[in-house]
């Protein structure tokens, strides 16, 4: 079952974080993988309320479609992806990103693609993932959703 991420959060902010959201965070939400799904839902709520700006890549959307399709009909999955893309932006993966990824020291090519798409965008502040070790070669800050939300709530006025 696909949960609802709507939550009555309120926030006063001066600047908006721009965060790359890795596949595992999205799957935590859609597959309700406890205890991680609660933090994923909060991240999506912040995106939905335009408190932070979330980004993904086409690779993530394709992978999420494939995995959700194992448990739901095509129409349901497409509907959920449309909702997701209503609150997230999609980064480009061009030839430069692919070549940089191929030549990188990342152990996982897909993680390299995600990382360099985020780095190349030039405006991404950090990567949100539960697999922080996969991004140890990144030039961007890398946090788990849990760590980010703790830091975020300590820096901002947030009411849950």
C-alpha positions as CSV (number, residue, x, y, z in Angstrom):
1,X,0.0,0.0,0.0
2,X,1.3,3.5,-0.8
3,X,1.1,5.8,2.2
4,X,0.1,9.5,2.2
5,X,2.8,12.0,3.0
6,X,0.6,15.0,3.8
7,X,1.3,16.4,7.2
8,X,0.4,19.8,8.8
9,X,3.9,21.2,9.1
10,X,4.5,24.9,9.3
11,X,7.8,26.6,8.8
12,X,9.4,30.0,8.7
13,X,12.5,30.1,6.6
14,X,14.8,32.6,4.8
15,X,16.4,30.3,2.3
16,X,15.3,27.0,0.8
17,X,17.6,23.9,0.9
18,X,17.9,22.1,-2.4
19,X,18.3,18.4,-1.7
20,X,18.9,15.4,-3.9
21,X,16.7,12.5,-2.7
22,X,18.2,9.1,-3.3
23,X,16.2,6.0,-4.4
24,X,16.3,4.4,-1.0
25,X,14.4,7.3,0.6
26,X,11.7,7.1,-2.0
27,X,11.4,3.4,-1.6
28,X,11.3,3.7,2.2
29,X,8.2,5.9,1.7
30,X,6.4,3.9,-0.9
31,X,7.0,0.5,0.7
32,X,6.5,1.9,4.2
33,X,9.8,0.5,5.4
34,X,9.7,1.2,9.2
35,X,11.2,3.1,10.9
36,X,12.6,5.0,7.9
37,X,9.3,5.7,6.2
38,X,8.3,8.4,8.7
39,X,11.4,10.4,8.0
40,X,10.9,10.0,4.2
41,X,7.3,11.2,4.6
42,X,8.5,14.3,6.5
43,X,11.0,15.1,3.7
44,X,8.3,14.8,1.1
45,X,6.0,17.0,3.2
46,X,8.7,19.7,3.3
47,X,9.0,19.4,-0.5
48,X,5.2,19.6,-0.9
49,X,5.0,22.7,1.2
50,X,7.9,24.3,-0.7
51,X,10.0,24.5,2.4
52,X,12.8,22.6,0.7
53,X,13.3,21.8,-3.0
54,X,13.7,18.1,-3.8
55,X,15.5,16.6,-6.8
56,X,15.7,13.2,-8.4
57,X,17.1,11.8,-11.7
58,X,15.3,9.9,-14.5
59,X,17.2,6.8,-13.4
60,X,15.5,7.0,-10.0
61,X,12.1,7.4,-11.5
62,X,12.7,4.4,-13.8
63,X,13.9,2.3,-10.9
64,X,11.0,3.3,-8.6
65,X,8.6,2.5,-11.4
66,X,10.1,-0.9,-11.9
67,X,10.0,-1.8,-8.2
68,X,6.5,-0.4,-7.5
69,X,5.3,-2.3,-10.6
70,X,6.1,-5.5,-8.9
71,X,3.4,-4.8,-6.3
72,X,0.8,-2.6,-8.1
73,X,-0.8,-2.1,-11.5
74,X,0.7,0.1,-14.1
75,X,-2.0,2.8,-13.7
76,X,-1.6,3.0,-9.9
77,X,2.2,3.3,-10.2
78,X,2.0,6.0,-12.9
79,X,-0.5,7.9,-10.7
80,X,1.9,7.8,-7.8
81,X,4.9,8.9,-9.9
82,X,2.9,11.8,-11.2
83,X,2.1,12.9,-7.6
84,X,5.8,12.5,-6.8
85,X,6.9,14.6,-9.7
86,X,4.4,17.2,-8.7
87,X,6.6,18.0,-5.7
88,X,10.1,17.0,-7.0
89,X,12.3,18.3,-9.9
90,X,14.2,16.0,-12.2
91,X,17.9,16.6,-12.9
92,X,19.5,16.1,-16.3
93,X,21.8,13.2,-16.9
94,X,23.8,14.2,-20.0
95,X,26.9,12.8,-21.7
96,X,29.2,14.9,-19.4
97,X,27.6,13.4,-16.3
98,X,27.8,9.9,-17.7
99,X,31.5,10.2,-18.7
100,X,32.4,11.8,-15.4
101,X,30.6,8.9,-13.6
102,X,32.4,6.3,-15.8
103,X,35.7,7.9,-14.9
104,X,35.0,8.4,-11.2
105,X,36.2,6.4,-8.3
106,X,32.6,5.5,-7.2
107,X,32.2,1.8,-6.7
108,X,28.6,1.9,-7.9
109,X,28.0,3.4,-11.4
110,X,24.4,4.3,-10.5
111,X,25.4,6.2,-7.4
112,X,28.0,8.0,-9.5
113,X,25.3,9.0,-12.0
114,X,23.1,10.4,-9.1
115,X,26.0,12.2,-7.5
116,X,27.4,13.9,-10.6
117,X,23.9,14.9,-11.8
118,X,23.4,16.6,-8.5
119,X,26.9,18.2,-8.5
120,X,26.6,19.3,-12.1
121,X,23.2,21.0,-11.3
122,X,25.2,23.5,-9.3
123,X,22.5,24.4,-6.8
124,X,22.1,21.2,-4.8
125,X,23.1,21.6,-1.1
126,X,23.1,17.9,-0.2
127,X,22.2,14.4,-0.9
128,X,19.7,12.6,1.3
129,X,20.2,8.8,1.5
130,X,20.3,6.1,4.0
131,X,23.4,4.7,2.2
132,X,25.8,7.5,3.1
133,X,28.8,5.2,2.6
134,X,27.9,5.0,-1.1
135,X,28.5,8.7,-1.4
136,X,31.7,9.1,0.5
137,X,33.5,10.3,-2.7
138,X,30.9,13.1,-3.2
139,X,31.8,16.8,-3.0
140,X,28.3,17.4,-1.6
141,X,27.1,17.1,2.0
142,X,25.5,13.6,2.5
143,X,23.0,13.0,5.3
144,X,20.4,10.4,6.2
145,X,16.9,11.8,6.3
146,X,16.9,11.3,10.0
147,X,20.1,13.4,10.5
148,X,18.8,16.1,8.1
149,X,15.5,16.4,9.9
150,X,17.2,16.7,13.3
151,X,19.5,19.4,11.9
152,X,16.7,21.1,10.0
153,X,14.4,21.3,13.0
154,X,17.1,22.6,15.3
155,X,17.9,25.4,12.8
156,X,14.4,26.3,11.8
157,X,11.1,27.0,13.4
158,X,9.1,23.8,12.6
159,X,5.9,22.6,14.2
160,X,4.9,19.0,13.7
